[in-house]
């Protein structure tokens, strides 16, 4: 993007690098930080006469280390800026990593919970159908919505790492088929699922299900609904 304009300044502010000063170790880490129009952060070289200043939500930030202009870029402590935006910042000395976790609003969490509640499968077949449709559409959020709590905990980080978009653009799933489920001794049910993976080369070829291997997907009833407890990644 071209930059961020603020009435206080006479020029646009491009994407910046933010420098982090971490505790007593004085470790300096350069991180990429994008300034978004209308939110939040703006910087300028002309506030109160001199120096580089940072404004977060219309308030001037007083960081622990003074921002500087270096080779046409603003270098500033990402720790202070992130915390000013409401994020939680932690430092992992072993991996030399700064972790920034932005908060989700209560309203957003409530909205997501209601959407997942609406998607809660009433039958075992519906649970498998919804999960398979999530795989077909590369929708990680849809897959996650029908996972059992334990499986959600195991895979949430994986979904987050890919931005909740799973798979690749090619090959893609043209269609899928779910076979007859079998009852297991522990009360779960396992269904064979076949995915017809295609590329631009074979997209027009007729599907031959006899040549497509099936994968097992196991579901279990939790309270009044069914959820996936075991499925391939």
C-alpha positions in Angstrom: 0.0 0.0 0.0 1.2 3.5 -0.7 1.1 4.7 2.9 -0.8 6.2 5.8 -1.7 9.9 6.0 -2.3 11.8 9.2 -3.4 15.4 9.3 -0.4 16.2 11.5 2.0 15.2 8.9 2.8 16.5 5.4 3.8 13.2 3.8 2.6 9.6 3.6 4.1 7.0 5.9 5.0 3.7 4.2 5.3 0.2 5.7 7.8 0.3 8.6 10.3 -1.9 10.3 9.8 -2.0 14.1 12.7 -2.7 16.4 12.2 -4.5 19.7 14.2 -4.0 22.8 13.7 -7.1 25.0 14.1 -6.7 28.7 17.6 -6.8 30.4 19.1 -8.6 27.5 18.8 -5.6 25.2 18.2 -7.9 22.3 17.3 -6.0 19.1 15.0 -7.7 16.7 13.8 -6.3 13.4 10.2 -7.2 12.6 8.0 -6.1 9.7 5.1 -4.0 10.9 2.5 -2.7 8.4 0.6 0.5 9.2 -3.0 0.4 8.2 -5.1 3.3 7.1 -7.5 4.7 9.7 -6.6 2.4 12.6 -4.3 2.7 14.7 -0.7 3.6 14.2 0.8 6.6 12.4 4.3 8.0 12.6 5.8 11.3 11.6 8.9 13.3 11.6 7.1 16.6 12.4 5.3 16.5 15.8 6.1 19.1 18.4 8.9 20.3 16.2 11.4 17.4 16.0 12.0 13.7 16.2 10.0 10.7 15.1 6.8 10.1 17.0 4.2 7.3 17.1 0.5 7.8 17.5 -1.7 4.9 18.5 -5.4 5.5 18.3 -4.9 9.2 18.4 -2.6 9.1 21.4 1.1 9.8 21.3 3.1 6.8 22.4 6.1 7.2 24.7 8.2 4.1 23.9 11.0 2.8 26.0 13.4 3.4 23.1 13.1 6.5 21.0 12.0 5.8 17.4 14.6 6.7 14.7 14.7 7.2 11.0 17.2 4.8 9.5 17.7 4.6 5.7 14.3 6.1 5.1 12.5 3.7 7.5 11.2 4.2 10.9 12.8 1.9 13.5 10.8 1.7 16.8 10.2 -0.8 19.6 7.6 -3.2 18.5 7.1 -4.3 22.1 5.7 -0.9 23.1 3.6 -0.5 19.9 2.1 -4.0 20.1 1.1 -3.6 23.7 -0.4 -0.2 22.9 -2.6 -1.9 20.4 -3.8 -4.4 23.1 -1.6 -7.3 22.1 0.2 -9.6 24.4 4.0 -9.7 23.7 6.3 -12.5 25.0 10.0 -13.3 24.4 11.3 -16.8 23.9 15.0 -16.6 24.7 15.7 -20.2 23.6 14.3 -19.7 20.1 15.1 -16.0 19.9 11.5 -15.3 19.0 9.1 -12.5 19.8 5.5 -13.7 19.9 2.7 -11.2 19.5 -0.9 -12.3 20.2 -3.6 -9.9 19.2 -6.7 -10.0 21.4 -10.1 -11.0 20.0 -13.1 -8.9 21.1 -15.8 -10.5 23.1 -18.2 -9.7 20.3 -16.1 -11.6 17.8 -15.7 -14.6 20.1 -19.5 -14.7 20.7 -20.2 -14.5 17.0 -17.8 -17.3 16.2 -19.3 -19.5 19.0 -22.8 -19.0 17.7 -21.7 -19.9 14.1 -20.1 -23.1 15.4 -23.2 -23.9 17.4 -25.3 -23.5 14.3 -23.0 -25.9 12.4 -23.0 -28.5 15.2 -23.9 -31.8 13.4 -27.0 -33.6 14.6 -26.0 -37.0 13.0 -22.8 -38.9 12.5 -23.2 -38.7 8.7 -23.7 -34.9 8.9 -20.4 -34.5 10.9 -18.5 -36.4 8.2 -20.2 -34.6 5.4 -19.4 -31.2 6.9 -15.8 -32.1 7.5 -15.4 -33.4 4.0 -16.9 -30.3 2.5 -14.4 -28.2 4.5 -11.6 -30.2 3.0 -13.1 -29.8 -0.5 -13.4 -26.0 -0.1 -10.1 -25.7 1.8 -12.0 -24.1 4.6 -10.1 -24.8 7.8 -12.7 -23.0 9.9 -15.4 -25.3 8.7 -13.3 -28.4 9.4 -12.5 -27.0 12.9 -16.1 -26.4 13.7 -16.9 -30.1 13.6 -13.8 -31.4 15.4 -14.2 -32.8 18.9 -12.7 -30.7 21.7 -9.6 -32.8 22.1 -8.9 -32.7 18.3 -9.5 -29.0 18.2 -6.8 -28.4 20.9 -4.3 -30.6 18.9 -4.9 -28.9 15.5 -5.8 -25.3 16.2 -2.2 -24.1 15.9 -1.9 -25.9 12.5 -5.0 -24.1 11.2 -3.8 -20.8 12.5 -0.4 -21.2 10.8 -2.0 -21.6 7.4 -4.5 -18.8 7.9 -7.4 -21.3 8.2 -6.9 -22.1 4.5 -6.0 -25.8 4.0 -4.6 -27.8 1.1 -3.2 -26.3 -2.1 -4.7 -24.7 -5.1 -3.8 -27.7 -7.2 -4.7 -30.5 -7.1 -8.1 -29.7 -5.7 -11.1 -31.8 -4.6 -13.7 -31.9 -7.4 -16.1 -34.1 -5.4 -16.1 -36.6 -2.6 -18.1 -39.7 -1.6 -18.9 -41.1 1.9 -19.4 -44.8 2.3 -21.4 -46.7 4.9 -20.3 -46.2 8.5 -19.4 -49.0 10.9 -20.2 -49.0 14.6 -17.2 -49.4 16.9 -17.1 -51.0 20.3 -16.5 -47.6 22.1 -19.6 -46.0 20.6 -17.8 -44.2 17.8 -18.6 -44.6 14.1 -16.1 -44.8 11.3 -16.8 -43.8 7.7 -14.8 -44.4 4.6 -14.3 -41.1 2.6 -13.1 -40.8 -0.9 -11.8 -37.6 -2.4 -11.6 -37.1 -6.2 -8.5 -34.9 -6.5 -8.1 -33.1 -9.9 -5.7 -30.8 -11.8 -6.2 -28.8 -14.9 -4.8 -31.8 -16.9 -7.5 -34.3 -15.9 -10.4 -32.2 -14.9 -12.6 -33.4 -17.8 -11.9 -37.1 -17.2 -14.8 -39.1 -15.7 -14.4 -40.2 -12.1 -13.6 -43.8 -11.4 -14.4 -44.4 -7.7 -13.0 -47.9 -7.8 -9.5 -46.5 -8.3 -9.7 -43.9 -5.5 -8.6 -45.1 -2.0 -10.8 -44.3 0.9 -9.6 -42.7 4.2 -11.3 -43.5 7.6 -13.0 -40.7 9.5 -14.2 -41.5 13.0 -16.9 -39.5 14.7 -18.3 -39.6 18.3 -21.4 -38.2 19.9 -20.7 -35.4 22.4 -23.9 -34.4 24.3 -26.5 -33.9 21.6 -24.2 -33.6 18.6 -21.6 -35.6 16.6 -18.0 -34.5 16.1 -14.9 -35.8 14.3 -12.5 -37.5 16.7 -10.1 -38.9 14.2 -9.3 -37.8 10.6 -6.2 -37.4 8.5 -4.6 -33.9 8.3 
